[in-house]
């Protein structure tokens, strides 16, 4: 009886840990945060979704334009709201090591790809090739 109770406890614990780990971060949840920040034109929230590499590229572009990274990102966001779909639809999530992709449906109805990198225990957005 004790052995059966221990096995049941171990299964429950394993299930709990697995679901908790999945709930913390996924490419879909990361992209939902990107989409929400873009819709709201929330520069600070969007920057939190970016990988370190993307933030470095943003800082370099801002420096070259003699602007702050927030100003550059705000200009980019100003062009996106009319190009974003009404609601977010995703499919075909693929995780390969520390990289992931998913497809999202653009406003035109076409399926496009978003890229992610695993950093510091969560999925971060890679702006490379992103066109809503």
C-alpha positions, -999 to +999 in steps of 0.1 A: +000+000+000+028+024+009+045+017-025+013+025-044+009+058-024+044+068-032+040+060-069+008+081-070+025+109-052+055+108-077+031+109-107+011+138-093+044+157-085+058+150-120+025+162-136+024+193-115+060+202-122+056+196-160+025+217-162+040+245-142+071+245-164+049+247-195+028+274-181+056+298-174+068+303-210+060+291-244+066+305-279+028+311-281+026+330-248+057+350-258+041+359-291+008+368-273+028+393-253+044+407-284+010+410-302-006+427-271+023+452-268+021+460-305-016+466-303-013+489-273+019+505-288+035+497-254+073+502-260+083+491-226+063+459-227+075+451-262+111+455-252+106+430-224+097+404-251+129+409-271+160+387-269+192+403-257+205+403-293+174+421-305+178+448-278+215+452-289+204+457-325+177+482-315+203+502-294+227+502-324+200+514-348+189+541-323+225+553-319+229+555-357+197+575-360+207+598-331+175+587-312+167+567-282+157+531-286+123+539-273+118+566-300+129+542-327+106+514-315+077+539-311+081+549-348+081+512-358+050+506-337+032+535-352+032+517-386+019+483-372-016+487-358-033+488-391-013+458-403-022+436-373-051+412-375-081+416-352-072+385-332-041+364-330-042+329-346-011+307-343-002+272-355+028+249-361+049+257-331+083+241-335+109+240-308+144+229-316+168+233-287+170+269-278+152+282-309+115+281-318+092+292-345+055+295-349+032+305-377+007+333-372-020+345-395-014+380-409-042+404-416-041+394-452-049+358-442-014+346-451+005+325-426+039+340-415+067+329-393+078+344-359+111+333-344+121+329-307+152+322-286+153+306-252+170+331-228+171+332-190+143+306-186+118+321-211+111+325-248+122+358-263+111+373-295+135+376-325+125+405-347+144+389-377+123+388-408+091+398-389+064+413-411+029+413-397 
